[in-house]
Amino acid sequence: MKTVSVDTMRGLDAATIASGVPGSTLMARAGIASAEVLRREIMRGIWGRIERLVILVGKGNNGGDGYVVARDFAERGPCPAVLYATCPRDELRGDAAHHAQRLPESVPLTTCEALPRDAFRPGDLVVDALLGTGMRGSPRAPYDDWIGRVNASGCPVVALDIPSGLDGDTGEAPGATVEADLTITMALPKTGMLTELGRPHCGRMRCVSIGIPDALVARAESSGNALFADDLRSLLGRRPTDAHKGTCGSVLVLGGSHLYGGAPLLAGVAALRTGAGLVTVARPAGAARFVPPCLSLIVRDLPDGGTGFLGPEALPFLAEQMPRTQAVVFGPGMGESPAAGEVLTAVLAAPLPTVLDADGLRLLAAQPERTKSASGALILTPHPGEMRVLMRGFELDGFLAASRIEQALALAERAGAVVVLKGLGTVVATPDGDHWLCTSGTPALATAGTGDVLAGMIGGFLAGGTQAADAACLSAFVHGLAGELWSQAVRSLTADDLLTMIAPALRELSPLA
């Protein structure tokens, strides 16, 4: 999905209105679609029990969206809504005035300069419809005070279109800025939301359609590409009725050590959860004390010469296993074992798509020329620390201070690999210069082992026949969505829990998954 500047989005709105769609209709679509997202999130229990929607509305069109949300909740629930407005309704103009006048009398509306001390209470969900994309510079009174009160409320916060105070083009936040837990953006994501400055303010992200014609969107100037559910749904088509384990692909996970025995097992289960028909985890014998968490995994304990690390003793097994394998995941839990380099060389020589993760990436960084012998598609999945090692290994030191997008593109081109640079706004980059920013994800994923899960998911999709860039994009998005769907405390998620959320995330994305 394209990301666009604020001016480009205004132009799309204007062109749609000129084509015969009233502005009030676009606003109604935006508000109703946002209300539906809110309703779904409330019913799912993401924020616990929500007893009331508190909507803060400003003077512009963003406030108009808020009035539509309030009306929709008054008509359809599941909880009551109350509004606090920065100005009386008779001061509004245009489409915002139209929808403000349609607010049911049953919805409490308070117009005030300063929010009451009891504006927020436990069980509230706060909706930010104060400023939208039209703001430039620091918010002035009373908006700055209202934003501060929102951020200090202790309540979950949802921003409509963009968090108030955030620059829609640069992502800069020069003054008070709403810290949203979820941002529902209209039609297309705005450039500033996906910058490294802006993304942390937006929380989880959803994009809703307001009916901008496809032909107009196709001609619009884009500032980048973002991944939302609608972009990926088609990749989860119907599984053939006559499918069996032999047709769904076999994944080989090579990793583990006497130090880190759980990582390859997490990757293996993740590959199964994403549809692989067979998954074999091959690990050094020194890791055998780690019990597989899933009886469906095939586990092979390989001779390791007593070192507890993978080494050349594994090569006979590889020669036997590779012809029965459709995708390889190399590196989870491997530890720093230079002897594993011979195993990596053998893996890359096989004509199989391969995911390199964790210490597999460090092995590659030590001898980057190995990529020249890669016979199959190669996917690298570094976190920021591993990315720095790779940049130095591939002599890309000049990009160490560059943006995440620039780093990922430079490494993808130099290594001839698809790069999945993990973190907030995971970047997927290809050797030919394409890139996408993933919009799913949550701080719940900030725990050990979730990267191993992602590597396994990519391997599972690769084994099923998904092309490398598509497998990377799909896995990154589903991985983030799985974290989002965790309905318990954000701090409590473990990688083991994340495995259980892959299935509902796939179902959320497509009924055919």
C-alpha positions as CSV (number, residue, x, y, z in Angstrom):
1,M,0.0,0.0,0.0
2,K,1.3,3.5,-0.9
3,T,2.2,6.0,1.7
4,V,1.4,9.5,0.8
5,S,2.1,13.1,1.8
6,V,-0.6,15.2,3.5
7,D,-0.9,17.3,0.4
8,T,-1.3,14.2,-1.8
9,M,-4.0,12.9,0.5
10,R,-5.8,16.2,0.3
11,G,-5.6,16.1,-3.5
12,L,-7.1,12.6,-3.5
13,D,-10.0,13.8,-1.2
14,A,-10.6,16.8,-3.5
15,A,-10.5,14.7,-6.7
16,T,-13.0,12.2,-5.2
17,I,-15.3,15.0,-4.2
18,A,-15.0,16.5,-7.7
19,S,-16.0,13.1,-9.1
20,G,-19.4,13.4,-7.4
21,V,-18.9,12.0,-3.9
22,P,-19.8,14.6,-1.2
23,G,-17.2,15.4,1.4
24,S,-19.8,14.6,4.1
25,T,-20.0,11.1,2.6
26,L,-16.2,10.6,2.8
27,M,-16.3,11.8,6.5
28,A,-19.2,9.4,7.3
29,R,-17.3,6.5,5.7
30,A,-14.1,7.4,7.7
31,G,-16.0,7.6,11.0
32,I,-18.1,4.5,10.5
33,A,-15.1,2.4,9.4
34,S,-13.2,3.7,12.4
35,A,-16.1,2.8,14.7
36,E,-16.1,-0.7,13.3
37,V,-12.4,-1.1,14.1
38,L,-12.9,0.2,17.6
39,R,-15.8,-2.1,18.1
40,R,-13.8,-5.1,17.0
41,E,-10.9,-4.2,19.2
42,I,-13.2,-3.7,22.2
43,M,-15.0,-7.0,21.7
44,R,-11.7,-8.8,21.3
45,G,-10.7,-7.7,24.8
46,I,-7.3,-6.3,23.8
47,W,-7.6,-3.6,26.5
48,G,-9.6,-5.5,29.0
49,R,-13.1,-4.4,29.8
50,I,-14.0,-1.1,28.2
51,E,-17.0,0.6,29.7
52,R,-17.0,4.0,28.0
53,L,-15.7,5.7,24.9
54,V,-14.3,9.2,25.6
55,I,-14.0,11.1,22.3
56,L,-12.0,14.4,22.2
57,V,-13.0,16.5,19.2
58,G,-11.4,19.6,17.7
59,K,-12.6,22.3,15.3
60,G,-11.6,20.6,12.0
61,N,-12.5,17.6,9.9
62,N,-10.7,15.3,12.4
63,G,-13.3,16.4,14.9
64,G,-16.0,15.6,12.4
65,D,-14.7,12.0,12.2
66,G,-15.1,11.9,16.0
67,Y,-18.7,13.0,15.9
68,V,-19.5,10.3,13.4
69,V,-17.8,7.7,15.7
70,A,-19.9,8.9,18.6
71,R,-23.1,8.7,16.6
72,D,-22.3,5.2,15.4
73,F,-21.6,4.0,18.9
74,A,-24.8,5.6,20.1
75,E,-26.7,3.5,17.5
76,R,-24.7,0.3,17.7
77,G,-22.7,0.1,20.9
78,P,-21.2,-1.9,22.5
79,C,-20.6,0.8,25.1
80,P,-21.7,4.4,25.5
81,A,-19.8,7.4,24.2
82,V,-19.2,10.8,25.6
83,L,-17.6,13.8,23.9
84,Y,-15.4,16.7,25.0
85,A,-15.2,19.5,22.4
86,T,-12.8,22.4,22.2
87,C,-15.4,24.6,20.6
88,P,-19.2,24.8,20.3
89,R,-20.9,23.1,17.4
90,D,-22.0,26.4,15.9
91,E,-18.4,27.3,15.3
92,L,-17.8,24.3,13.1
93,R,-17.9,24.6,9.3
94,G,-18.5,22.4,6.4
95,D,-18.7,18.6,6.7
96,A,-17.7,18.7,10.4
97,A,-20.6,20.9,11.2
98,H,-22.9,18.7,9.2
99,H,-22.0,15.6,11.3
100,A,-21.8,17.5,14.6
101,Q,-25.5,18.5,14.1
102,R,-26.5,14.9,13.6
103,L,-25.1,13.9,17.1
104,P,-27.9,12.2,19.0
105,E,-29.1,14.0,22.1
106,S,-28.4,10.9,24.1
107,V,-24.6,11.4,23.7
108,P,-23.2,13.7,26.4
109,L,-21.3,16.6,24.9
110,T,-19.2,19.0,27.0
111,T,-17.6,22.1,25.4
112,C,-14.8,23.4,27.5
113,E,-11.4,25.2,27.5
114,A,-9.9,22.8,30.1
115,L,-10.8,19.2,30.5
116,P,-12.6,18.4,33.8
117,R,-10.5,16.7,36.4
118,D,-12.8,13.6,36.1
119,A,-12.7,13.5,32.3
120,F,-11.1,10.1,32.3
121,R,-11.7,7.1,34.6
122,P,-10.7,3.4,34.6
123,G,-12.5,1.5,31.9
124,D,-12.4,4.4,29.4
125,L,-11.1,4.2,25.9
126,V,-9.9,7.6,24.7
127,V,-10.4,8.6,21.1
128,D,-8.2,11.4,19.8
129,A,-10.0,13.4,17.1
130,L,-8.4,16.7,18.0
131,L,-6.0,17.9,15.2
132,G,-5.5,15.4,12.4
133,T,-3.1,16.0,9.6
134,G,-3.7,19.7,9.2
135,M,-1.5,20.8,12.1
136,R,1.9,22.4,11.6
137,G,4.3,23.2,14.5
138,S,3.6,22.7,18.2
139,P,-0.1,22.4,19.3
140,R,-1.3,25.6,21.0
141,A,-3.7,26.0,23.9
142,P,-6.0,24.3,24.8
143,Y,-4.7,21.4,22.6
144,D,-1.4,21.1,24.3
145,D,-3.0,20.7,27.7
146,W,-5.6,18.2,26.5
147,I,-2.9,16.1,24.9
148,G,-0.9,16.1,28.1
149,R,-4.0,15.0,30.0
150,V,-4.6,12.1,27.5
151,N,-1.1,10.8,27.8
152,A,-1.2,10.9,31.6
153,S,-4.7,9.3,31.8
154,G,-3.6,5.7,32.1
155,C,-6.3,4.8,29.6
156,P,-5.8,3.2,26.2
157,V,-5.7,5.8,23.4
158,V,-6.8,5.5,19.8
159,A,-5.9,8.2,17.3
160,L,-8.1,8.9,14.3
161,D,-6.1,9.3,11.1
162,I,-2.9,10.5,12.9
163,P,-1.9,11.2,16.5
164,S,-2.6,14.8,17.3
165,G,0.7,16.8,17.4
166,L,2.5,14.6,14.9
167,D,3.6,16.1,11.6
168,G,2.0,14.0,8.9
169,D,4.9,14.5,6.4
170,T,8.0,14.4,8.6
171,G,6.9,12.4,11.7
172,E,8.4,15.2,13.8
173,A,6.7,15.9,17.2
174,P,7.8,19.5,18.0
175,G,5.4,19.8,21.0
176,A,2.8,17.9,22.9
177,T,1.9,14.7,20.9
178,V,-0.6,12.0,21.6
179,E,1.0,8.6,22.4
180,A,-1.5,6.3,20.7
181,D,-1.9,2.6,21.4
182,L,-3.7,2.3,18.0
183,T,-3.9,4.6,15.1
184,I,-6.7,4.2,12.5
185,T,-5.6,6.1,9.4
186,M,-8.0,6.9,6.6
187,A,-7.6,5.7,3.0
188,L,-3.8,5.6,2.9
189,P,-1.0,5.9,5.5
190,K,0.6,9.3,5.8
191,T,4.4,9.5,5.2
192,G,5.2,10.9,8.7
193,M,3.5,8.0,10.5
194,L,6.0,5.5,9.1
195,T,9.2,7.5,9.7
196,E,11.5,6.5,12.5
197,L,10.4,9.6,14.3
198,G,6.7,9.2,13.8
199,R,6.2,5.5,14.1
200,P,6.6,5.2,17.9
201,H,3.7,7.6,18.5
202,C,1.3,5.6,16.4
203,G,1.1,2.3,18.3
204,R,-0.6,-0.4,16.4
205,M,-1.9,0.7,13.0
206,R,-5.0,0.0,10.9
207,C,-5.9,1.6,7.6
208,V,-9.6,1.9,6.6
209,S,-11.1,2.5,3.2
210,I,-13.2,5.6,2.6
211,G,-13.9,4.9,-1.1
212,I,-11.1,6.8,-2.9
213,P,-11.3,5.4,-6.5
214,D,-8.5,3.0,-7.3
215,A,-7.6,4.9,-10.5
216,L,-6.9,8.0,-8.4
217,V,-4.8,6.1,-6.0
218,A,-2.8,4.5,-8.8
219,R,-1.8,7.9,-10.2
220,A,-1.0,9.4,-6.7
221,E,2.6,10.1,-5.9
222,S,4.0,7.7,-3.3
223,S,6.6,8.2,-0.6
224,G,7.0,4.5,0.1
225,N,5.2,1.2,0.6
226,A,3.5,-0.1,3.8
227,L,2.2,-3.5,4.6
228,F,-1.4,-3.8,5.8
229,A,-3.7,-6.7,5.9
230,D,-5.3,-5.9,2.5
231,D,-1.9,-6.1,0.9
232,L,-1.2,-9.7,2.0
233,R,-4.6,-11.4,2.1
234,S,-4.3,-12.8,-1.4
235,L,-1.1,-14.7,-0.4
236,L,-3.1,-16.9,1.9
237,G,-5.3,-18.7,-0.7
238,R,-7.3,-21.8,-0.3
239,R,-5.2,-24.9,0.4
240,P,-6.0,-27.6,-2.2
241,T,-8.5,-30.2,-1.1
242,D,-6.1,-33.0,-1.9
243,A,-3.2,-31.5,0.0
244,H,-1.1,-33.8,2.2
245,K,2.1,-33.4,4.2
246,G,4.3,-34.3,1.2
247,T,2.8,-31.4,-0.9
248,C,2.9,-28.8,1.8
249,G,6.6,-28.7,2.0
250,S,9.4,-29.8,4.3
251,V,11.5,-27.5,6.4
252,L,14.9,-28.2,7.9
253,V,15.9,-26.1,10.9
254,L,19.6,-26.3,11.6
255,G,20.6,-24.7,14.9
256,G,20.8,-25.1,18.7
257,S,23.8,-25.7,20.9
258,H,24.4,-26.8,24.5
259,L,23.9,-23.1,25.4
260,Y,20.7,-22.3,23.5
261,G,18.6,-25.4,22.9
262,G,15.1,-23.9,22.7
263,A,15.6,-21.5,19.8
264,P,15.5,-24.1,16.9
265,L,12.5,-25.8,18.5
266,L,10.6,-22.5,18.5
267,A,11.5,-22.0,14.9
268,G,10.4,-25.5,14.1
269,V,7.0,-25.2,15.7
270,A,6.5,-21.8,14.0
271,A,7.2,-23.5,10.6
272,L,4.6,-26.1,11.4
273,R,2.1,-23.4,12.5
274,T,2.5,-21.6,9.2
275,G,1.6,-24.7,7.2
276,A,4.8,-26.8,6.6
277,G,3.9,-30.4,6.1
278,L,7.1,-31.7,7.8
279,V,9.6,-30.0,10.0
280,T,12.9,-31.5,11.0
281,V,15.0,-29.8,13.7
282,A,18.7,-30.9,13.4
283,R,20.7,-30.0,16.4
284,P,24.0,-31.0,18.1
285,A,23.9,-33.9,20.5
286,G,24.9,-31.5,23.3
287,A,21.5,-29.8,23.0
288,A,19.5,-33.1,23.5
289,R,18.6,-32.2,27.0
290,F,16.2,-29.6,25.6
291,V,12.8,-31.4,25.3
292,P,10.8,-30.6,22.1
293,P,7.6,-28.7,23.0
294,C,5.7,-30.2,20.1
295,L,5.3,-34.0,19.3
296,S,4.8,-33.1,15.6
297,L,8.5,-32.0,15.3
298,I,11.0,-34.4,13.9
299,V,14.2,-34.0,16.0
300,R,17.6,-35.3,14.9
301,D,20.5,-35.1,17.4
302,L,23.7,-34.9,15.4
303,P,27.2,-35.9,16.4
304,D,29.1,-32.8,17.6
305,G,32.5,-34.2,18.7
306,G,31.6,-33.4,22.3
307,T,31.6,-29.7,21.6
308,G,27.9,-29.0,22.0
309,F,28.0,-27.0,18.7
310,L,27.1,-27.9,15.1
311,G,30.2,-28.7,13.0
312,P,31.4,-30.7,10.1
313,E,30.2,-33.9,11.8
314,A,26.7,-32.8,10.6
315,L,27.6,-32.9,6.9
316,P,26.7,-36.6,6.2
317,F,23.2,-35.9,7.6
318,L,22.9,-32.8,5.4
319,A,23.8,-34.8,2.3
320,E,21.0,-37.3,3.2
321,Q,18.4,-34.7,4.2
322,M,18.7,-31.9,1.6
323,P,17.0,-33.8,-1.3
324,R,13.9,-34.2,0.9
325,T,13.8,-30.5,2.0
326,Q,12.1,-27.5,0.4
327,A,13.4,-24.8,2.7
328,V,16.2,-24.3,5.3
329,V,16.3,-22.2,8.5
330,F,19.9,-21.8,9.6
331,G,21.2,-20.3,12.9
332,P,18.6,-20.1,15.7
333,G,20.4,-20.9,19.0
334,M,23.6,-22.0,17.2
335,G,26.0,-20.0,19.3
336,E,29.3,-18.7,18.2
337,S,30.9,-21.7,16.6
338,P,33.3,-21.1,13.7
339,A,33.2,-24.8,12.9
340,A,29.6,-24.3,11.8
341,G,30.9,-22.4,8.8
342,E,31.4,-25.6,6.9
343,V,27.7,-26.5,7.5
344,L,26.7,-23.0,6.2
345,T,28.7,-23.5,3.1
346,A,27.0,-26.8,2.4
347,V,23.6,-25.3,3.0
348,L,24.1,-22.4,0.7
349,A,25.4,-24.7,-2.1
350,A,22.0,-26.5,-2.1
351,P,19.4,-25.1,-4.5
352,L,17.0,-24.3,-1.6
353,P,15.6,-21.1,-0.2
354,T,17.4,-20.4,3.0
355,V,16.6,-18.2,6.0
356,L,19.7,-17.1,8.0
357,D,19.1,-15.9,11.5
358,A,20.9,-15.2,14.8
359,D,24.5,-16.6,14.8
360,G,24.0,-17.8,11.2
361,L,24.1,-14.1,10.3
362,R,27.4,-13.6,12.3
363,L,28.9,-16.5,10.4
364,L,27.9,-14.9,7.1
365,A,29.3,-11.5,8.3
366,A,32.7,-13.1,9.0
367,Q,32.9,-14.5,5.4
368,P,30.4,-12.5,3.3
369,E,31.8,-14.0,0.1
370,R,29.8,-17.1,0.9
371,T,26.7,-15.3,-0.6
372,K,28.3,-15.7,-4.1
373,S,27.9,-19.5,-3.8
374,A,24.3,-19.4,-2.8
375,S,22.2,-21.5,-5.2
376,G,18.8,-20.6,-3.8
377,A,17.0,-17.5,-2.5
378,L,18.6,-16.1,0.6
379,I,16.7,-14.3,3.4
380,L,18.5,-12.5,6.2
381,T,16.6,-11.7,9.4
382,P,18.8,-9.4,11.5
383,H,17.8,-7.4,14.6
384,P,19.6,-4.0,14.9
385,G,22.6,-5.4,16.6
386,E,23.1,-8.1,14.0
387,M,22.5,-5.6,11.3
388,R,25.5,-3.6,12.5
389,V,27.7,-6.7,12.4
390,L,26.5,-7.5,8.8
391,M,27.0,-3.9,7.7
392,R,30.6,-4.0,8.8
393,G,31.2,-7.5,7.4
394,F,29.9,-6.4,4.0
395,E,31.9,-3.2,4.1
396,L,28.9,-1.0,4.3
397,D,30.2,1.1,7.2
398,G,29.1,4.3,5.5
399,F,25.5,3.2,6.1
400,L,25.8,2.7,9.8
401,A,24.3,6.1,10.5
402,A,21.7,5.8,7.6
403,S,18.0,5.2,8.0
404,R,16.8,1.6,8.5
405,I,15.3,1.6,5.0
406,E,18.7,2.7,3.5
407,Q,20.5,0.1,5.5
408,A,18.2,-2.7,4.5
409,L,18.4,-1.8,0.8
410,A,22.2,-1.5,0.9
411,L,22.6,-4.9,2.5
412,A,20.0,-6.5,0.2
413,E,21.9,-5.3,-2.9
414,R,25.3,-6.1,-1.6
415,A,24.4,-9.6,-0.4
416,G,21.9,-10.4,-3.1
417,A,19.4,-11.4,-0.5
418,V,16.0,-10.4,0.9
419,V,16.6,-8.5,4.1
420,V,14.1,-8.5,7.0
421,L,15.4,-5.8,9.4
422,K,13.5,-6.4,12.5
423,G,12.2,-3.8,15.0
424,L,9.4,-1.2,15.1
425,G,8.4,-0.9,11.5
426,T,10.2,-4.0,10.3
427,V,11.8,-3.3,6.9
428,V,11.7,-5.9,4.1
429,A,14.1,-5.1,1.3
430,T,15.0,-6.9,-1.9
431,P,18.2,-6.9,-4.1
432,D,16.4,-5.1,-6.9
433,G,15.5,-2.1,-4.7
434,D,12.0,-2.8,-3.6
435,H,11.1,-2.2,0.1
436,W,8.1,-2.4,2.4
437,L,7.5,-1.2,6.0
438,C,5.5,-3.6,8.1
439,T,2.7,-1.9,10.1
440,S,1.8,-4.7,12.5
441,G,3.6,-5.4,15.8
442,T,3.5,-4.5,19.5
443,P,6.0,-4.1,22.4
444,A,4.7,-7.5,23.5
445,L,7.2,-9.0,21.0
446,A,10.2,-7.5,23.0
447,T,11.1,-10.8,24.5
448,A,13.6,-13.6,23.9
449,G,12.7,-16.1,21.2
450,T,10.3,-14.1,19.1
451,G,12.9,-13.7,16.4
452,D,13.3,-17.5,16.2
453,V,9.6,-17.7,15.7
454,L,9.7,-15.3,12.8
455,A,12.6,-17.2,11.1
456,G,10.6,-20.4,11.4
457,M,7.5,-18.8,9.9
458,I,9.4,-17.6,6.9
459,G,10.7,-21.1,6.4
460,G,7.2,-22.5,6.6
461,F,5.9,-20.2,3.9
462,L,9.0,-20.8,1.7
463,A,8.5,-24.6,1.9
464,G,4.9,-24.1,0.8
465,G,6.0,-22.4,-2.4
466,T,5.7,-18.7,-1.5
467,Q,8.4,-16.6,-3.2
468,A,11.1,-15.2,-1.0
469,A,10.0,-11.5,-0.8
470,D,6.3,-12.5,-0.4
471,A,7.2,-15.0,2.4
472,A,9.2,-12.3,4.2
473,C,6.5,-9.7,4.0
474,L,3.7,-12.2,4.9
475,S,5.7,-13.6,7.8
476,A,6.6,-10.2,9.2
477,F,3.0,-9.0,9.1
478,V,1.5,-12.2,10.6
479,H,4.2,-12.3,13.3
480,G,3.4,-8.8,14.3
481,L,-0.4,-9.5,14.2
482,A,0.0,-12.6,16.3
483,G,1.6,-10.4,19.0
484,E,-1.2,-7.8,18.7
485,L,-3.9,-10.5,19.2
486,W,-2.4,-11.5,22.6
487,S,-5.1,-10.3,24.9
488,Q,-3.3,-10.6,28.2
489,A,-0.8,-8.1,29.7
490,V,1.7,-6.9,27.1
491,R,4.6,-7.6,29.4
492,S,3.5,-11.2,29.9
493,L,3.9,-12.6,26.3
494,T,6.6,-15.2,25.8
495,A,7.8,-16.7,22.5
496,D,6.0,-19.9,23.5
497,D,2.8,-17.9,23.8
498,L,3.4,-16.3,20.4
499,L,3.3,-19.7,18.8
500,T,-0.2,-20.2,19.9
501,M,-1.3,-16.9,18.4
502,I,-0.1,-17.7,14.9
503,A,-3.3,-19.6,14.0
504,P,-5.7,-16.8,15.1
505,A,-3.5,-14.2,13.2
506,L,-3.7,-16.3,10.0
507,R,-7.4,-16.6,10.4
508,E,-7.7,-12.8,11.1
509,L,-5.9,-12.2,7.8
510,S,-7.9,-14.6,5.6
511,P,-10.8,-17.0,6.1
512,L,-9.0,-19.4,3.8
513,A,-5.8,-19.5,5.8
